[in-house]
Amino acid sequence: MVGRKKLGTIIVVLFTLLTVGVLYEIYVTAWPIVKMYMDGTPMESTPNWSRMGFWVVSTGVVWLFSGVHSFMLARDASG
């Protein structure tokens, strides 16, 4: 993050945690569907798409923030 080590570390950790959250939600959403097709059993519940949306949107917001912030720091550093 252009010399901002603490902020860069926070963003990397936050982005990693949010990405793990997205992967977990994909697993939670996809597993009942896979089980339904493999075993022929009906789904016990419908997928919670709002939770999936939360994780995807929040990960995207952090990703966009890091890019815009890096651009602004680089522009200010170049003078």
Rosetta silent file (secondary structure, phi, psi, omega in degrees, C-alpha in Angstrom):
SEQUENCE: MVGRKKLGTIIVVLFTLLTVGVLYEIYVTAWPIVKMYMDGTPMESTPNWSRMGFWVVSTGVVWLFSGVHSFMLARDASG
SCORE:     score description
SCORE:     0.000 S_00000001
   1 L     0.000   44.012  171.587    0.000    0.000    0.000 S_00000001
   2 L    55.243   53.236  175.553    2.714    2.456   -1.040 S_00000001
   3 L    87.929   -5.807  178.620    4.552    2.664    2.274 S_00000001
   4 L   -98.271   79.638 -172.930    1.525    2.349    4.556 S_00000001
   5 H   -64.815  -42.381 -177.646    2.415   -1.012    6.084 S_00000001
   6 H   -65.009  -47.284  178.906   -0.122   -0.987    8.911 S_00000001
   7 H   -64.777  -40.764  177.865   -3.052   -0.074    6.648 S_00000001
   8 H   -60.867  -41.639  178.656   -1.859   -2.550    4.016 S_00000001
   9 H   -65.479  -42.312  178.885   -1.693   -5.326    6.604 S_00000001
  10 H   -61.918  -44.064 -179.103   -5.181   -4.504    7.887 S_00000001
  11 H   -66.049  -41.388  178.850   -6.602   -4.549    4.360 S_00000001
  12 H   -62.811  -44.770  179.700   -4.883   -7.851    3.492 S_00000001
  13 H   -64.973  -45.560 -179.804   -6.156   -9.509    6.672 S_00000001
  14 H   -62.612  -45.035  179.582   -9.667   -8.094    6.216 S_00000001
  15 H   -63.544  -40.114  178.819   -9.804   -9.091    2.549 S_00000001
  16 H   -63.949  -44.550  179.094   -8.555  -12.605    3.386 S_00000001
  17 H   -63.630  -41.775  178.691  -11.174  -13.058    6.108 S_00000001
  18 H   -66.273  -36.916  177.390  -13.948  -11.812    3.828 S_00000001
  19 H   -65.289  -40.621  175.631  -12.768  -14.128    1.043 S_00000001
  20 H   -62.243  -39.148  176.424  -12.872  -17.075    3.462 S_00000001
  21 H   -61.380  -42.142  177.607  -16.414  -15.967    4.366 S_00000001
  22 H   -62.455  -45.854 -179.790  -17.392  -15.981    0.688 S_00000001
  23 H   -62.874  -39.368  177.466  -15.924  -19.462    0.195 S_00000001
  24 H   -63.768  -44.358  178.947  -17.743  -20.740    3.283 S_00000001
  25 H   -63.588  -36.886  175.921  -21.049  -19.301    2.058 S_00000001
  26 H   -62.003  -43.897  178.970  -20.497  -20.929   -1.339 S_00000001
  27 H   -62.458  -47.005 -178.465  -19.932  -24.251    0.427 S_00000001
  28 H   -63.522  -36.128 -178.835  -23.004  -23.822    2.658 S_00000001
  29 H   -77.104  -40.611 -173.204  -25.124  -22.842   -0.351 S_00000001
  30 H   -81.342  -31.433 -174.040  -23.823  -25.444   -2.790 S_00000001
  31 H   -59.985  -45.493  177.719  -23.636  -28.511   -0.531 S_00000001
  32 H   -62.202  -33.966  178.479  -27.432  -29.026   -0.163 S_00000001
  33 H   -67.736  -43.918  177.693  -27.805  -28.657   -3.926 S_00000001
  34 H   -63.199  -44.443  179.672  -25.051  -31.217   -4.576 S_00000001
  35 H   -61.193  -39.626 -179.697  -26.537  -33.563   -1.967 S_00000001
  36 H   -62.486  -44.432 -179.143  -29.961  -33.214   -3.565 S_00000001
  37 H   -72.594  -34.661 -177.860  -28.649  -34.212   -6.985 S_00000001
  38 H   -76.388  -44.084 -174.765  -26.409  -37.031   -5.725 S_00000001
  39 H   -97.291  -17.728 -176.237  -28.810  -38.674   -3.284 S_00000001
  40 L    77.680   13.157  178.511  -32.108  -37.573   -4.739 S_00000001
  41 L   -87.139  147.125  178.691  -33.140  -36.184   -1.352 S_00000001
  42 L   -69.747  153.886  177.801  -35.084  -32.928   -1.211 S_00000001
  43 L   -68.193  139.130 -179.499  -33.323  -29.807    0.028 S_00000001
  44 L   -76.697  -30.302  178.938  -33.877  -29.170    3.713 S_00000001
  45 L  -152.160  162.054  177.656  -33.865  -25.397    3.294 S_00000001
  46 L   -84.115  149.978  179.387  -33.497  -22.814    0.595 S_00000001
  47 L   -62.376  145.950  178.817  -30.149  -21.081    0.178 S_00000001
  48 L   -92.091   88.612 -174.913  -29.753  -17.781    2.010 S_00000001
  49 H   -69.757  -25.812  179.651  -28.840  -15.541   -0.922 S_00000001
  50 H   -68.293  -36.967  176.024  -28.814  -12.379    1.191 S_00000001
  51 H   -65.593  -41.611  177.976  -25.937  -13.720    3.307 S_00000001
  52 H   -61.779  -42.801  178.698  -24.047  -14.646    0.151 S_00000001
  53 H   -61.862  -40.421  178.002  -24.668  -11.156   -1.202 S_00000001
  54 H   -58.265  -49.355 -177.659  -23.382   -9.569    2.000 S_00000001
  55 H   -64.688  -42.826 -178.753  -20.087  -11.452    1.818 S_00000001
  56 H   -66.847  -45.181 -179.049  -19.579  -10.812   -1.894 S_00000001
  57 H   -66.289  -44.311 -179.121  -20.434   -7.106   -1.693 S_00000001
  58 H   -65.252  -37.193  175.748  -18.333   -6.470    1.414 S_00000001
  59 H   -64.283  -42.346  178.142  -15.339   -8.243   -0.156 S_00000001
  60 H   -63.788  -38.698  179.007  -15.767   -6.148   -3.301 S_00000001
  61 H   -63.795  -44.538  178.566  -15.972   -2.926   -1.295 S_00000001
  62 H   -63.723  -41.042  179.582  -12.708   -3.698    0.520 S_00000001
  63 H   -62.883  -47.016  178.909  -11.039   -4.623   -2.778 S_00000001
  64 H   -64.079  -42.352  178.076  -12.192   -1.405   -4.458 S_00000001
  65 H   -58.367  -44.315 -178.412  -11.169    0.694   -1.443 S_00000001
  66 H   -64.370  -38.836  178.387   -7.675   -0.770   -1.479 S_00000001
  67 H   -67.162  -46.044  179.763   -7.258   -0.025   -5.187 S_00000001
  68 H   -65.422  -43.058 -179.870   -8.556    3.547   -4.972 S_00000001
  69 H   -64.303  -41.578  177.439   -6.554    4.252   -1.827 S_00000001
  70 H   -62.435  -42.575  178.067   -3.357    2.886   -3.386 S_00000001
  71 H   -61.464  -43.956 -179.326   -3.912    5.036   -6.471 S_00000001
  72 H   -65.476  -41.384  178.202   -4.456    8.146   -4.370 S_00000001
  73 H   -65.317  -40.965 -179.773   -1.334    7.491   -2.261 S_00000001
  74 H   -66.573  -40.131  178.492    0.780    6.866   -5.362 S_00000001
  75 H   -64.013  -42.464  179.355   -0.537   10.038   -7.020 S_00000001
  76 H   -68.078  -35.185 -179.120    0.222   12.099   -3.895 S_00000001
  77 H   -71.533  -29.829 -178.134    3.696   10.557   -3.583 S_00000001
  78 H   -81.266  -11.468  168.544    4.583   11.339   -7.197 S_00000001
  79 L   100.597    0.000    0.000    3.877   14.907   -6.579 S_00000001
